[in-house]
Amino acid sequence: MSMVIWNPAWETGNALIDQQHQSLLAQFEALLVAIHENHPDERIPSLLQFLADYVETHFSMEEGLMQGAGYPGFAGHKAIHDHMRTRVGQLVEVARGNPASLTEEVIDFLTDWLLRHINEEDRRMARHVHHANGNQAGPAPGIVP
């Protein structure tokens, strides 16, 4: 049962960001599968904690890239990251008390948020970082300057 499949159109042109996005989505898919299994208490809390830790690491790395490149949208992008950090942290707490309480509505929210964030915000940020770092060979496929 595959719910989240990496789409090459989501590539940012930054190999590290793209690799991390693919890993993040793979773990998110594992969480979705665990939620749909009969015994969610066994896997959901640890998967959510992994995702919370991973999101923190990934967002911090992206924020460092944005700052280093003087990204003009840094404050807004970081605010989105901060909101996501808080929301994932809340989900971790809910799952500790009652893993089965994670509803489809929450999963839909996370799916939409992660995929929209990658496809819109991260691709826009990566274009700026790409150009700010003097990569004049042009953006990666799928990146519109």
C-alpha positions in Angstrom: 0.0 0.0 0.0 1.8 3.1 -1.2 0.4 6.5 -0.3 3.2 8.9 -0.8 5.3 8.5 -3.9 8.2 10.8 -4.7 7.6 12.8 -7.8 10.7 14.0 -9.7 8.9 17.2 -10.4 9.3 18.1 -6.7 13.1 18.2 -7.1 14.7 21.4 -6.0 18.0 21.0 -7.8 19.8 20.7 -4.5 20.9 17.1 -4.1 21.1 17.2 -0.3 17.6 18.8 0.0 16.1 16.4 -2.5 17.7 13.3 -0.7 16.4 14.5 2.6 12.9 15.1 1.2 12.8 11.6 -0.3 13.9 10.2 3.1 11.4 12.3 5.0 8.6 11.2 2.7 9.6 7.5 3.1 9.3 7.8 6.8 6.0 9.7 6.5 4.7 6.8 4.4 5.8 4.4 7.1 3.8 6.4 9.5 0.8 6.3 7.3 1.1 2.5 6.9 1.4 2.2 10.7 -1.7 4.2 11.3 -3.6 1.9 9.0 -2.4 -1.2 10.8 -4.3 -3.0 13.5 -1.9 -2.2 16.3 -0.9 1.5 16.0 0.5 1.7 19.6 3.5 -0.3 18.6 4.9 1.9 15.8 3.2 5.3 15.7 4.9 7.1 18.6 8.4 6.1 17.5 7.7 7.0 13.9 6.3 10.4 14.8 9.2 11.1 17.1 11.6 10.2 14.3 9.7 12.5 12.0 9.8 15.3 14.5 13.6 14.9 15.0 14.2 14.6 11.2 12.0 17.6 10.4 14.0 19.7 12.9 17.3 18.6 11.4 16.1 19.2 7.8 14.5 22.5 8.6 17.6 23.8 10.4 19.8 22.8 7.4 17.4 24.6 5.0 17.4 27.7 7.2 21.2 27.7 7.2 21.2 27.6 3.4 18.6 30.4 3.2 20.6 32.6 5.5 23.9 31.9 3.7 22.3 32.9 0.4 20.5 36.0 1.7 17.1 34.5 0.8 14.6 37.4 1.0 11.8 35.1 1.9 13.7 33.7 4.9 11.4 35.1 7.6 8.2 33.7 6.0 9.8 30.3 5.2 11.1 30.0 8.7 7.7 30.9 10.1 6.2 28.0 8.1 8.9 25.7 9.5 8.3 26.9 13.0 4.5 26.2 12.7 5.3 22.7 11.3 7.7 22.0 14.1 5.0 23.0 16.6 2.3 20.9 14.9 4.5 17.8 14.6 5.4 18.2 18.3 1.7 18.3 19.2 1.1 15.2 17.2 3.9 13.4 19.0 2.3 14.3 22.4 -1.1 13.1 21.2 0.3 9.9 19.9 2.1 9.2 23.2 -1.3 9.2 25.0 -3.4 7.6 22.4 -1.8 6.7 19.0 -5.1 5.5 17.6 -6.5 9.0 17.9 -4.6 10.2 14.9 -7.4 10.7 12.4 -7.5 10.9 8.6 -8.0 14.6 9.0 -4.6 15.0 10.7 -2.9 12.7 8.1 -4.5 14.7 5.3 -3.2 17.9 6.9 0.3 16.5 7.2 0.3 15.1 3.6 -0.9 18.4 2.1 1.4 20.5 4.2 4.6 18.4 3.5 3.9 18.0 -0.2 2.8 21.7 -0.7 5.8 22.9 1.2 8.2 20.9 -0.8 6.7 21.7 -4.1 6.1 25.4 -3.6 8.2 26.9 -0.8 11.3 24.7 -1.0 11.6 24.9 -4.8 11.3 28.7 -4.7 14.0 28.8 -1.9 16.3 26.4 -3.8 16.1 28.6 -7.0 17.4 31.5 -4.9 20.1 29.5 -3.2 21.1 28.0 -6.5 21.6 31.5 -8.1 23.1 33.1 -5.0 25.8 30.4 -4.9 26.8 31.3 -8.5 25.6 28.2 -10.2 25.3 29.7 -13.6 24.9 26.4 -15.5 21.2 26.8 -15.0 18.7 25.2 -12.6 18.1 21.6 -12.4 15.3 20.1 -14.6 11.9 21.2 -13.4 13.2 24.4 -11.8 11.9 27.5 -13.5 14.1 30.5 -13.0 
